[in-house]
Amino acid sequence: MLRIHFTAEDFADIRFAPHPAPLQEMHAALTTVVTRHGGALFAPWRGRVLRSLPATADPLADLVPAGRPPTFLDVLGDTMADGFEQIRATSPGIVRSELKRVYGTSTAPGWIRGLHGGDKAAWHMLRRAQQTAYDTVLAPVWSVVQDLHREEFSRYALAVAAHGAAAALLGLAPGSRLRNSVWEWPGPVPGRDVFLNGRGLLLLPTFHHPAGPLLQDVPGHPVVLTYPAGPGLPPTAERPTADASLAAVLGRTRLDALRLLAAPHTTTSLARALRVSNATASSHAAALRSAGLVTTARTGRSVTHRRTALGTLVAGT
């Protein structure tokens, strides 16, 4: 179980990355390929990636012996060029210590040793490998990743506005819980305690890694939590419509109810419009109300439901 320990200051300094980070998303994708996370659902995508990656991307495998990448690869640049420049700016001491950590007593390939020696050819090999992997795996779907990121950003912002930061955090990881200012992630996450101690937390969704969070914990910097998001399968170039995405979240009938409630409806008139029973219409209205998307007012024996401003923003109409 992963346990993230917050201070009061940290709760006030939870931020959501405004844009996806191409290098971080690519590393998440390659981690999924190597670890076989996602099982049979990801198998077709994994097979396509392995068949399509050219040999110029092979050096990346040398950087993750036993699946332990050096931390200096985890950067949040908005572009590949920006990300690589951040990596290249890593001090030789950190590069050396991280490569020693991931290799242990094993002998690293010569080009890896060249990285902490500042060898230009070694750094050029790394940059070419990263660019090749990005061009093969992410470039064809990057616009989709950007759309998904914006949707996740909006979903989180709405959850914070309607229910507060604590509830929004719990919504990112079903089954997680907050106990005494400690956010506990369940499941197959390795046991680990992370103390923010005033550094804050940056949330970054990934759409290529389905099995728990990836954590960047560099002393003196905000902790970056990369968490699984999206539809549960790797993005494809065929982007679902916004309406289909919203229906997948709310359910088709509930989305129809939310849109009907742009005008006030009684439970009976809502049921008639949806062609469902009064009990079903009441249940949908109650669920929407609990999310802050609908209000309900009682007049005598009748109740009237109407969409809130938040509901209008979510419905998009």
N, C-alpha and C positions, 0 to 999 in steps of 0.2 A: 504494500500500500504506500502511495506517495502522500506525504503530509507537508503542507505548506503553511508555515506559521506566520500570521499577520500581526503587526502592531496596529494601533489606531491610525498612525500616520500612513501605513501601507494601504489600509482600506480607502483612504482618501487619495491614494496615488495608484489606482488601478486604471490602466489605459488600454485601449484597443488599437492595434496597428491600423492606421488609416489605409494602407495599401499592402498587397501581398509582396513578399520578398522572394524574388525568383530563385536565388541560390538556396535559401532555406527550403522552399517548396521542392526544388530539385533533389536536395539531399533527403527530404522526407520520402520522395518517390523512390529513390534508389535504395533507401533503407527497406522499404516495403518489398522491393524486388528481391533483395538479398535475404531478408528474414522470412520471406513467404507469408507475411501477415496478410490477412484477408481471405486466406483459404481458397476454396473453389471459386468464390465469386470474383476474386482478383486473378485467377489463373489465366484466362484468355488475355487480359491486359499484360500480365507479367510475361507471357510467352511472346507477345508482340514486341515488348520492349527489349527482351533479350535477343530476339532475332534481328532487330533493327539497329541496335547500338553498334557503331563502327569501332574498329580496333583502336582508333585514336582516343576513345573514352576509357580504355582498359586501365590506364594508370590510376584512375579513381579507386579501383579495388585495392591497390597497394596502400591507400590511406586508411583503410578500415579493416585491418587484420582482426579477426575475431569479433567483427561488428562494433568496434570501439573507435569512432572517429575522433580526431583531435578537435578540441573546442574552437580553435582559431578559424575553422571552416564555417562556423555558425555566425553569419552576418546578416544584417537586415537592409541592405541596399535596395533602392527602388528599381535598379537596373542591374544586369549582369556585370557591366563595366564598373559600376559603383561598388558592387559587392566584391568583385575581385580586387579592386584597389584597397578596400578595407582589409581583405585577407593579406595582401602584399605588404600592408603597413604594420602587420604584426611584428613585434620585436623579435630578433633572432633568438633571444633567451626563451621566450614563450614557445616559439616554434620548436626549439630543441627539446624543451621539457615535455611538451605535449607529444611529440613523436616518440620520445623515450617512454612516455607513459603507455602509449598504445602498442608499442612493439615489445616492451619489457626487455627480456634477455634475448629475444630473437634478433637476427641480423636484418636490418632494413635494406631494401634495394638501393643501389647507388644513387638513383635520381632523388630518392627520398632524403638521403643524407645531404644531397646537394641543396635542398630547400633551406635547411638551417645554416648552410654555408654561404647562402646568398647567390648560388649559381644561377645565372640568367636563363640558361637552357632548361634547368629543372623547373623554374617558375613559369617559363613559357609552356613547358609540357603540361603543367597543371592547368594553366589557363585554357589551353587548347582542349584538354580533356573535359573541363567543365562546360565550355561553350558547345562542344560537340554533343554532350549529354543533354544540355538544355535544348539545342536545336532539334534533337531527335525526340525527346520525351515531352517537353513542355511547350515549345514554341507553337505547335499546331493547336494547342488548347489554351494558350495563355489568356486570350480574351474571355474565355469561359471562366477561367480561374478568377479573373478580375471581377466578372459579374457575380460569381458566387461569393467572393470576399465582400463586395458591397452589400449583398443581401444579408450575410452573416453580421456585418457591422450594424446594419439597420435593425436586425432582429435583436442584437444585444442592447443597442441603444433604447429600443422600445421596452425591453424587459427591465432595464434600469429605471426608465421613466415610470413604468407602471408598478413595479414591485420592489425596486431598490437593488443595490449592488449585490447583496448577499444572494438573493433569489436568482439574479442574472448569472452569477457564477455557478450556482447549482444547476442551472439549465444547460450549461455547457457540457456537463459531465453527468448524465443520468446515473443515479445511484450514489453520487458523491454526497458529502454532508459537511456542514460547518459545526464544529464543536469547540467552544472556548477559543474562538479566533484561530482555529486550525482547520484548514480545508483538506479533507481526506478524500483521496481518489481510490475507488475500489478496483478490484480486478487484478489482472496480471502485471500491474505496474510494480517494478522492483521496490522493496521496502527502502524508504529514504525520507529523511527529514530535511526540509529546506527552510531556513530562517531568513525572512526578508530584512528584518532589522532596519526599517526605514528606507530600503532601496526601492520599494514599489514593485509592481508587477505589470508586465506588458503581455497582452493576450494576442496570439497570432493563430488564426485558423489554418489548417492544412486540409487539402482535399485529395491527398494521395497516400495518407498514412492512417489506417483505420483502427490501429490497436494501441490506444492509450497515448499519453502526452510525451512530447520530446521537450527536454528541459535544458535551457542555457543559463548556467549559474556562474557568472564571472564576478569575483570579488570586486566591490566598488561600483558595480553596475546594476541596473534593474534586472530582475530575473525575467527571462523570456519563456513563456509557456506556449508551446506550439501544440494545439489540441485538434483531434479529429473533428471535422465538420462536413457539411454538404450531404449529398444524397446517399452516401455509403458505398459508392462505386467511383472509380477514377473518372474524371471528366472526359467527355468526348467532344469532337468538333461540332456535333449536333446538339445545340443548346435547347433545352426545353423552354417553352414560353413562360413568362412571368406568372401567368394565370395558372399554368400547370404546377409550377413550383409552389405557389401559395396554396393551391388545393391539396398538394401533398403534405403541407404542414397542418392545415386546418381541417382537411376533409372537404369533399366536394359539397355536401349538403350544408355544412356549417359555413363555408365560404358564400354559398348562395344566400343563406340567412343573413350574413353580415351585410351583403350588398342590398338585400331587400330592406334592411333596417335603416337605410338612408332616410326613409320616411317611417313614421311611427306605425307599429303594428301591434295589435293584441295577439295573444297566444293563438287564438282561433284563426285570425286572418293570416298569421304567419304560417300556421299549419296548412291552411288551405292553399297558400301560394307555393309552399314547398311540396305539397301533396304527401304529407305525413300526418301522423296522429298528433293530437294536442299534447300528449305526454312527450312525444319525441321532440316537437317544436319547443316545448318548455325546457327540455334537457339541453338542447342546443343553445337556447338563449342563456341558460344558467352558466354553461361553459364559457360562452363569449363574455358574459358579465364578470365572471371570476378573473378573466384576463384583462379586464378594464376596457373591453372593446364595445360593450353595450351597457346601457342603463335600463333599469326597470322601475316603473312608477305604478302604484296601485291606486285605482279610483273605485271605491265601493268594492264590488265583486270582480271587477275587471282589472287586468294588468296590461300595461302598454310598454313595449320595448322600443328602444331607439339607439342608434349608433352614437358612440362618443367621437370626439375629435381624433382620439387615438385610433379608433376603429376605422374612421374615414381614411386616415393615413395608411393603415395596413391594407385596406380594401383597394386603395388606388383608384377609386371612382367617387 
